[in-house]
Amino acid sequence: MKNQPTHSPSPEAMDAYWMPFTANRDFKQSPRLIASAKGHHYISNDGRKIYDGFSGLWTTGIGHCHPKIVEAVQKQVGELDLCMGFQLGHNKAFELADKLTNLAPEGFDHAFFANSGSESVDTALKIALGYHRVRGDAGRTRLIGRQRGYHGVNFGGISVGGIAPNRKMFSANLINGVDHLPHTHNLEHAAFSHGQPEWGGHLVAELEHLVALHDASTIAAVIVEPVPGSTGILPPPVGYLERLREICTKHGILLIFDEVITAFGRIGAPFAAQRFGVTPDLITTAKGLTNGVIPMGAVLATDTIYQAFMQGPEQSIELFHGYTYSGHPVAAAAGLATLEVYEQEGSFQQSRELETLFAEAIHQFDDHPTVIDVRNFGLMGAIELAPRSGAPGARGLDAHKHCFWDEDLVIRNGMDILQFSPFLNSKPEDLESMFDAVRRVLDQIS
Ligand SMILES: Cc1ncc(COP(=O)(O)O)c(C=O)c1O
């Protein structure tokens, strides 16, 4: 590969850091290292300007090192670095909760802060279980996720999640009483759909089967990503989410939308709930909450849920849950600055306006010989490559590496699925050049 260095830190020198979701031994042979970032580009250790086609890791929608966020963080860290978050508070956490709930769908009046998407998910599952219990409905303990769902890596999240490699090493220890709805991807019926596939809405009926099997009185909540992202972008079939809401309501089951990716403009609205016109009972967020600058997650809850907990003696803690860094001052400052920039720059509208161009650009690969599916919704897109015989994932990783070394481009591959998460404020010409580069790579690798 063109720019692949002949020497770099030796694998031994890099041994101490056990990298997350990375092929450590392969990576350390020829590490792809980033020294700095600005706007839409990374600068690699070898000084190349690299276009970031994944906006961080679905995180950095308004670009790297946004000056207003940088300034807010720098100011905050010198003013109040940390404040104990249990039985003590600081203004910015309250202010952020206020701004966040104002952006959320009607009725979401409360925010519980965490430090990541995984923590937000486990927090939401606990709130769902606790909600039924505090209302005297403690028999509702079952949780329902969906095949191919990604809800982070904590035990709750992998239990309701549906990605086999993330589960199998821990399978004996996953939490009890979890079922999964079928995923909605189908190459035969829905390959190369533009946006929401027409096929697949009927699959939601499996929830009625689970209710018939277990009885609604045992089921606490269903959790889904409105648009599953990490598994390779599976837009919801037409009517699916609406029907899911109806079935949950009918049976008194809480509906949780995991919006760790889909919130904050990724699909052209503050939240996917608003874009689809479907209102869940709990929403999890992270990533775009601070533009990825400082780790932070949040669970948004309706007033009904919150008020159910606000019972009993006033001096008693209502929810025995929280993190040392819940509502961390520096993260809160980053969150406030981020939400302000979204508003000032009209980021969600910018994202919405780029959708058509993005859809057209990505679907140019529909007839590429190595491609078996192309999917898109909002500014989320996937090109699924045919796996090489006996080497699943190899073609995808090859494409990722060629993009990095030959084309100065970062894209993500999940096995053989190339994933794209462009900036909400992308320049149209940059999107075009990104896909030109991807085409050169796909034409070159076999
Ligand atoms: C839908 C969803 N939920 C949860 C998570 C986990 O977030 P984190 O990696 O911040 O723990 C992710 C991460 O990509 C995600 O996409």
The ligand as a Gaussian input file, in Angstrom:
#p B3LYP/6-31G(d) Opt

LIG

0 1
 C      -26.799000       2.054000      19.582000
 C      -25.609000       2.013000      20.492000
 N      -25.793000       1.805000      21.787000
 C      -24.761000       1.782000      22.654000
 C      -23.483000       1.983000      22.208000
 C      -22.330000       1.919000      23.164000
 O      -21.750000       3.156000      23.327000
 P      -20.296000       3.281000      24.020000
 O      -19.315000       2.688000      23.077000
 O      -20.152000       4.755000      24.231000
 O      -20.373000       2.550000      25.307000
 C      -23.253000       2.209000      20.851000
 C      -21.892000       2.423000      20.342000
 O      -21.649000       2.505000      19.162000
 C      -24.340000       2.209000      19.969000
 O      -24.173000       2.385000      18.661000

